[in-house]
Structures are given as C-alpha cells and as structure tokens.
Amino acid sequence: MTTNTDSESPVIVATALHKRYGRGDAFVEAISGVDLTASSEEFIAVMGTSGSGKSTLLQLLGGLERADSGSIHFEGNDICRMSDSAIVSLRRQSMGVVFQAYNLMPTLDAVDNVALPLLLAGMGRRTAVPIARACLNDVGMSHRMGSRPAQLSGGEQQRVALARALVNQPKLILADEPTGSLDRKNTHAVCELLCDVASTAGRSTIVVTHDPAVADYADRVLTLEDGQIAERMPMGQA
Ligand SMILES: Nc1ncnc2c1ncn2[C@@H]1O[C@H](COP(=O)(O)OP(=O)(O)OP(=O)(O)O)[C@@H](O)[C@H]1O
C-alpha cells in the first residue's frame, strides 16, 4: 500500500524544456516549452502524431540529448547542467531505458544481456548473474535464460530488454514504442508487465506510444503537438 506522500512526490520534474535541431532558417523546434512532472508509481503515456517531439522528449529526459534550455530535476540533479559522463553514470544507476528495437547484444544470451548494465557499473559476475536471473524470472523468461536474441520471438526479446532495463532497480523507466513491433497478445503482455513494474514506490514510468491500447494502461496520457503538450487527460477521459 502506498501513502499519499509516496504517490505525490515527483520523481522527475522537467521545466520549460526547449530543443531545436538544425541552424539558421533550417531548424526544427522539436520541443517547445514542455513542463512535465512524473510522480512515484505513475505510468505516463506520451502520444502525438509523427514528428510531434515524443522521442525527443524521452531522449531529453534520459539525458541522451541535451536541451537548449530548461531544467530536468532527477535524483537531486539538474540533468541539463551535468557533464556527459555524470549523465551516463546517473542513467546507469537510476534509469531503465527500453526501445522498440530491443538493442540486445546478439552474441550474448539472455542472462548476459540482462547482467550487462550491472557489469558495466562495475559489479562482479558472481553477484550480477543471480540478479539478472531474478529479473528474467520476473518478466516470465526463466525458461529462456540461455537463449540468444536471434533464438527468441519479438515479444520474448522485448521481455529480455525490459528485464535489462529493470536490473538496476531504476527510479525512472523510459520506453520508446516498446510494443511497436509486437502483435496484440504480446503488446498486452508487455503492457501488463510495464504496469507491474510501474507500481513500485519511488519509480515513474514514461512510455512513448502510438498505440491507444498501450495508453489505456497509463495513469495519464500527455499528447504532444508541434513540440508542446496539447492535452493532459486523466485516464477514463482519453
Ligand atoms: N537528430 C535530429 N536532427 C534533426 N531533426 C530531428 C532529429 N531528431 C528529430 N528531429 C526532428 O524533430 C521533430 C521531432 O522528432 P521526434 O522524433 O521527436 O518526433 P516523434 O513524435 O517521436 O515522431 P515519430 O512518432 O515519427 O517517431 C521532427 O520534425 C524530426 O524530424
């Protein structure tokens, strides 16, 4: 059970974000004055037409792209004012990122793919592998721990990618079209998993999606239009 304080405390707060690509006359205002607060245990879906800035927003929140102005407060830091190396450490420690293209290492089996972030963070294999196994178990992949990505279906690969995103017990999960290449059944299975992992105290989950079926699982849907938040809809009114 969660207290009000838990569910109301923000995990990440982005203020007045702007991001422009290109220069001179040939620029695109990808994000134009976005404010976003994500609370503990909140599952936010970001929707909007192609080119409206969804992926850019997610990349800014994850520190994968730099904002031109604004601030992003997360874990006591302003990501917009951190060095690249500090952002990489913060992401490794406290964020889990999932993409439509699962980005799994083709030569590694599922366990080693999931253990990789821990190994990169300096953890020894003996400690990392049991944690990776537990995460694979959590996403229903305990029977395919020794399989390499090419031996797994799209839905299974996405489960492994989700397990990898969860292995560092992140405060923030950022997912860009995590169900984009999945069929209905696997889409719902991955959404159920995302809902489960989203309901962890101190954690926010932000998912970019075109799929209304995914948005149905969210606590809140933000719609981007030309780099700005057009609507804020509590679920049930979407
Ligand atoms: N690296 C880049 N260089 C130049 N322009 C970019 C770059 N990345 C994105 N853009 C532009 O910024 C705008 C927002 O792109 P973004 O990928 O964030 O949109 P999106 O809503 O995620 O689109 P989609 O749903 O098609 O993935 C688009 O006009 C896009 O062309």
The ligand as a MOL file (V3000), in Angstrom:
LIG
                    3D

  0  0  0     0  0            999 V3000
M  V30 BEGIN CTAB
M  V30 COUNTS 31 33 0 0 0
M  V30 BEGIN ATOM
M  V30 1 N 18.6410 14.2910 -34.8940 0
M  V30 2 C 17.7590 15.0850 -35.4790 0
M  V30 3 N 18.1510 16.0160 -36.3720 0
M  V30 4 C 17.2740 16.8450 -36.9610 0
M  V30 5 N 15.9500 16.8190 -36.7370 0
M  V30 6 C 15.4910 15.9090 -35.8730 0
M  V30 7 C 16.3600 14.9900 -35.2070 0
M  V30 8 N 15.6050 14.1950 -34.3860 0
M  V30 9 C 14.3320 14.6040 -34.5620 0
M  V30 10 N 14.2690 15.6280 -35.4380 0
M  V30 11 C 13.0540 16.3430 -35.8350 0
M  V30 12 O 12.3980 16.7980 -34.6500 0
M  V30 13 C 10.9980 16.6340 -34.7580 0
M  V30 14 C 10.5090 15.7430 -33.6350 0
M  V30 15 O 11.0270 14.4250 -33.8740 0
M  V30 16 P 10.7020 13.2120 -32.9000 0
M  V30 17 O 11.4740 12.0340 -33.3910 0
M  V30 18 O 10.9060 13.6350 -31.5010 0
M  V30 19 O 9.1500 13.0090 -33.1530 0
M  V30 20 P 8.1950 11.8070 -32.7600 0
M  V30 21 O 6.9380 12.4150 -32.2590 0
M  V30 22 O 8.9060 10.8700 -31.8460 0
M  V30 23 O 7.9590 11.1290 -34.1700 0
M  V30 24 P 7.6110 9.6030 -34.5550 0
M  V30 25 O 6.2700 9.3160 -33.9380 0
M  V30 26 O 7.5540 9.6410 -36.0580 0
M  V30 27 O 8.7180 8.7480 -34.0380 0
M  V30 28 C 10.7470 16.0680 -36.1390 0
M  V30 29 O 10.4270 17.1500 -37.0130 0
M  V30 30 C 12.0570 15.4620 -36.5430 0
M  V30 31 O 12.2470 15.4600 -37.9290 0
M  V30 END ATOM
M  V30 BEGIN BOND
M  V30 1 1 1 2
M  V30 2 1 2 3
M  V30 3 2 2 7
M  V30 4 2 3 4
M  V30 5 1 4 5
M  V30 6 2 5 6
M  V30 7 1 6 7
M  V30 8 1 6 10
M  V30 9 1 7 8
M  V30 10 2 8 9
M  V30 11 1 9 10
M  V30 12 1 10 11
M  V30 13 1 11 12
M  V30 14 1 11 30
M  V30 15 1 12 13
M  V30 16 1 13 14
M  V30 17 1 13 28
M  V30 18 1 14 15
M  V30 19 1 15 16
M  V30 20 2 16 17
M  V30 21 1 16 18
M  V30 22 1 16 19
M  V30 23 1 19 20
M  V30 24 2 20 21
M  V30 25 1 20 22
M  V30 26 1 20 23
M  V30 27 1 23 24
M  V30 28 2 24 25
M  V30 29 1 24 26
M  V30 30 1 24 27
M  V30 31 1 28 29
M  V30 32 1 28 30
M  V30 33 1 30 31
M  V30 END BOND
M  V30 END CTAB
M  END
